[in-house]
Amino acid sequence: MAEVDDRRPTQAHRSHVADAWREAQDAEAAAYVGERVDRIIKSGERDDEMAHNDEDKLLADLVDSYAPPEVKAHVARLAAAPFARWCA
């Protein structure tokens, strides 16, 4: 009968697995952002204002996804600032 290995994973192993998971998520996120950028650039060939709006949305999504709460608060304050915005 084969012996069962009941050793628990070491901290180094858990850390390696967590790092590999983060790297996979980062690669997936980078590919997704790259696809969005490609679509925005292509839409700019037809409609500058739509591309500008999509660019703003992408940047807001990135802040929302990756920025710490303190940075999100500053960005939200800027978005709420009372000045006109338009496509230049």
C-alpha positions in Angstrom: 0.0 0.0 0.0 1.3 3.4 -0.9 2.1 5.9 1.8 0.0 9.0 2.0 1.8 12.3 2.2 -0.1 14.2 4.9 2.4 17.1 5.2 0.9 20.5 5.1 2.1 23.0 2.5 5.0 25.1 3.7 4.6 28.9 4.0 7.0 29.1 1.0 4.8 26.9 -1.0 1.7 28.9 -0.1 3.5 32.1 -1.0 4.6 30.6 -4.3 1.1 29.6 -5.2 -0.3 33.0 -4.2 2.4 34.7 -6.3 1.5 32.5 -9.3 -2.2 33.3 -8.9 -1.5 37.0 -8.8 0.7 36.8 -11.9 -2.1 35.0 -13.7 -4.6 37.5 -12.7 -2.3 40.4 -13.7 -1.7 38.8 -17.1 -5.4 38.4 -17.6 -6.1 42.0 -16.5 -3.4 43.3 -18.8 -4.9 41.4 -21.7 -8.4 42.7 -20.9 -7.1 46.3 -20.6 -5.2 45.9 -23.9 -8.3 44.7 -25.7 -10.3 47.7 -24.3 -7.5 50.1 -25.4 -7.6 48.5 -28.9 -11.4 49.0 -29.1 -11.1 52.6 -27.9 -8.4 53.4 -30.5 -10.5 51.8 -33.2 -13.7 53.7 -32.1 -11.7 57.0 -32.3 -11.4 56.4 -36.1 -15.2 56.9 -36.2 -16.1 59.1 -33.2 -13.6 61.1 -31.2 -16.1 62.0 -28.5 -17.1 58.3 -28.0 -13.5 57.3 -27.8 -12.8 60.1 -25.3 -15.8 58.9 -23.1 -14.6 55.3 -23.3 -11.1 56.4 -22.4 -12.5 58.2 -19.3 -14.5 55.1 -18.4 -11.4 52.9 -18.7 -9.4 55.1 -16.5 -12.1 55.3 -13.9 -12.4 51.5 -14.0 -8.7 51.1 -13.4 -8.8 53.5 -10.4 -11.8 51.7 -9.0 -10.1 48.3 -9.5 -6.6 49.0 -8.3 -6.3 52.2 -6.3 -6.3 52.3 -2.5 -9.3 54.0 -0.9 -7.5 57.2 -0.2 -6.7 57.6 -4.0 -10.3 56.7 -4.9 -11.5 59.4 -2.6 -9.4 62.1 -4.3 -10.4 60.9 -7.8 -14.1 61.0 -6.8 -13.6 64.5 -5.5 -12.2 65.5 -8.8 -15.0 63.9 -10.7 -17.5 65.8 -8.6 -15.7 69.2 -9.1 -18.0 71.8 -10.6 -16.4 72.6 -13.9 -17.5 71.9 -17.5 -16.0 68.9 -19.3 -16.0 68.4 -23.0 -14.1 66.7 -25.7 -11.3 69.0 -26.8 
